[in-house]
């Protein structure tokens, strides 16, 4: 069987130097053992990019050939070929978009890490390079036993994701953020961890009430899946917003993305809340029964 490639996206930012990696293509090998060779077979105007035939990494070869005003997008045809007899291949498009450093874009930066071993908790991602990078409009992965949309089939289990970007709020106030996941997840706002929903468990929702000002707020959401069903949903509510999956119009990310930011004192956690809808049982939790909201140091009357 031939290797399977998936269409990917990458970015070039003005000022990047020769050799800078701008994208990576990764083929799934159904034969489990073939050596895969990668090549740019079309669309490489003026030899702007080069490709590592072994790793699938695409890097800058000729930065003078890359100008947003002339060519805002490069559509590279990438071919992955195995070493079987006979050799078989697959071809997909890699779209590289050219940006200026101060460009501000919709959606969140989404990074996916394929783990080679069984995992039971969130790993440290601080020195890790993702296998897949893309933009997600929102975080609304309803639970599924299949790989999430756009991900290869091996991302059904033992994988990690990290979403980073900004929430834009038009009005200041008390906002409740809800993080529902299977398996574990954590959420940081303005550099401060506000929700810990980690561990091995079925779909489970935890929440935090925050006092946030108007404007942009940096978020980082890390998640892992071991085996079985996988789901990840980020929602919000406030005095003037009914609970909803946070819409794509709220999310933004910068071209040069800050993954980790220093904690800001303007982010005040008012309460941590544990919620479950009764669909799944709690695992490793200190919260009340499945029909109760439990709020540390607060009652529901205090919150109203």
N, C-alpha and C positions, 0 to 999 in steps of 0.2 A: 504494500500500500504506500502511496506517496505521502510525504510530510504535509502537514496542514499549517498554512500561514493565516494570520488574521490581519485585516487592515488596521493600520496604526496611524497615530499622529505624532508629530514632533514640532519643535520650535527653534528658530534661530533668533537670537537677540543681538541687536546692533552692538558692535564692540567685542563680540566673542572672537577668540583667536583660533588659528589653525590647530587642529587636533581636538578641539572641544567636542564632546559627544552631545549630539542633539536629539538622538532617538535610538531605539533598539527594537529590532524585529526578532521574534522568537517563534520558531516552528514547533509544533507538536509532532513527535515521532511515534506513529502507531506501531512501528516495529520494535521499539524500545531497544536501541543499541546501535542503530545506524549513525554514522557521522553525517552531520548536516553542514553544507556549505552555502553561504549567503552571497548574493551579488546584486548590484544595481544594474538592471538590464535596460532601462529606458528612463527618460525624463530628467537626466542629470545635466541641466543646462550649464555650459561653460565649465564642466567638471567642478561644480561648486562643492560637492560632497564626496567622501570616500567611505567605504564600508569594510569592516573587519570580516573576512570570510568565515571565521571560526565562531565569533561571538554574536554576530548580527548587529553590532554597534555601528551607528552611522555618525561620522564626525566631519568637521569642516575641513575642506581641502583648499578652497580658493575663496576666502572671505570677500575679496574685491568683486567677485561675480554675484554677490548677494546684496540686493538693494530693494527695500520694501516698495519704493515708488515705481520701480521697473517690474519686479516680479514678486508680488506679495505672497505667492504660494508656489512651492515646488511639489510636483506630483511624481514621486520616484516609483518606478516599477521594481519591486524586489522579488527575486526568485530564490527559493530554498530548494536545494537538490541533495538527495541522499546518496550514499555510496553503494547502494544495492546493485544487483544484477538482474534485469537492467536498471539503470539509474532512473529515478522518478523525481518529479519536482512539482512545486506549487508556486503560484505567483499572486501577489497582492500589492495594493497601492499603499505607499507611505506618504502621507501629506505633511510637508514641513511648511509651517507658516512663519513669515518673517515679521518680527516685532521690533518696536523701539522699547527701550528699557522702562519707560514710564507708562506704557499702555496698560489699561485696566480692563479686564475681561469678565464676561458673565460666567457663572458656574464655579465649581470647586476643582482644585487640582486633586486628582484621584490616583493613588499609587497602590499597586498590588504586588505582593511578595509571595512567591510559590515556595512553601516550606518542603524540605526533603525528608523531614521526620515528623512523627506525630507530635502535636503540640497540645499543651494543657492550659497555657496562659499566654498573655500578650508578651511577645519577645521585645527586647530593646531594639528599636529601629534607628537609633541615633547615628550609627555608622553603616547602615545598610543601604544598598542601591536597589530600587524597585525593578522588577522584571517587566512590569507594564505601567505606563503612565498615560493618563487620558484626562479629559474634563468631564465631570458629572454635573448635570444641571441641578440635581437635588439628591438627597439621600432617602430613597424610598424603595429599598429592596425588600419586598414582601417575602415571607419565608418560603423557601423552595428547596427541593431535594436535587435540583439541577444547578449547573453553573449559572451565575447571574448573567444577564443580557450582555453580550459582547465579550465575555470572557471565555477562554478555552475550557474544554471539558474537565481538565485536570484541576480546575479551580472549584470543584465541588466540595473538596475537603482539604484540610491542612494548608490554609492560606491566610494571609494577613492583609489588611487594607489600611491606608491612611489617607484621610481627606483633610485638606487645608485650604483656607481662604478667609473670607470676611462675610459677616452678617451685616447688612445695612438696615438700620432702624430709623424710620422717619420721626418717631416720637419717643421721648424718654418714658421710663416707667418700670413697673415690676413685670418681668417676663418669666414664664415657666418653660423650661426646655425639657423635653422628654426624649430619652434615649432607649429604644426598644431593640433588643438584639438576641440572636442565637448564633454563636456562643457569646463570648465576652467582648466588652467595649468600654472605652473611657472617652470623656469629652473634656477639652480644655477651652476656656474662653479668656481671651486676652492674657494667655500664658498661665492661667490658674486652672488646675483641675477642679471641675465643678460636679462631675458625675463619674462614679466608679460602678460600672455594671459588668465587671470582669468575672472570670471563672467559667466553668463548664455548666451550661444550663440551656433549657429550651427558651423560646421567646419570652423575654422578661423586660419589663419597662421600669426604669428608674428616672427620677426627675429632680430638677433643682430650680428653685425660684431665685432669680437674680434681679438686682436693681441695675439697670443699664441706661446710659444716656443715648441721645440721638447720635446717629453717625455710624461709622464702621467699627466692627468688633472682630478681632482675629479669632478664628476657631481652628481647633485641631481635633480630629476624631480618629481614634485607632480602634481596630476591630480584629478579632481572629475567629476562625471556624476550624473545628477539629473534624468531625464527621457528622453525617446525617443532614438534617435540615439546616439551612442557613438563611438568616434574615437580618436586616439593619435598617431602621427607620428613625429619622430625627424630626421631631415635631415641636410646636410651640403654642403658647396661648398667653393672653394678657387680659387686662380689664376691657380692652377694646378689640380683641381677636379671639374668636372661638378656637378651640384646639384644632390644629390642622398640621398636616405634613408641611414643613417649611417650604414655601413655593420657590421655584427657581429664580423668580424676580428678586429675591432677597440676597442671593449668594453672588459673590464676586471673588476674583483672585487676581493678583498682580502677575505680570510677566516674570519678573524676578521674584520668586515666591520665598517668603520667610516661613520656614517650617516651624521653628521654635522662636518664640518672642518672650521678652521678660514680662513677669507678672505686673499687671496694672492695678493700682489701688482703687481705680474707679469701678472695678468689677466686684460687687458685694454680693456674696451668697446669703440670701435671707433664710432659706430652708432647703434641706435635702428631703426628698419625698420618694417613697417606694410605692409603686402601683402595679397591680396585675389585674387583668380582666377575667381571671378564672379559667382561661383557656388552657394554661399550663400550670404545673405545680412549681412552687419556689424550690430552688436548690441552693444550699449554703447561704441562707439569708437570715437576717435577724429582724425581719419585718413581721408585722402582724398577719392575721389570716388574709386570704386572697381577696376578700371583699372590702378590705380596710385600707385607708391611707394612713401611713405612719409618718409623722413629721417630728424630727428631733427638736426638742425644746419649744415646739409650737403646737397649737391645736388648730383645727380648721377654723374655729371662731377667731383665733388670733390673726389668721391670714386674710379673713374677709374684711 
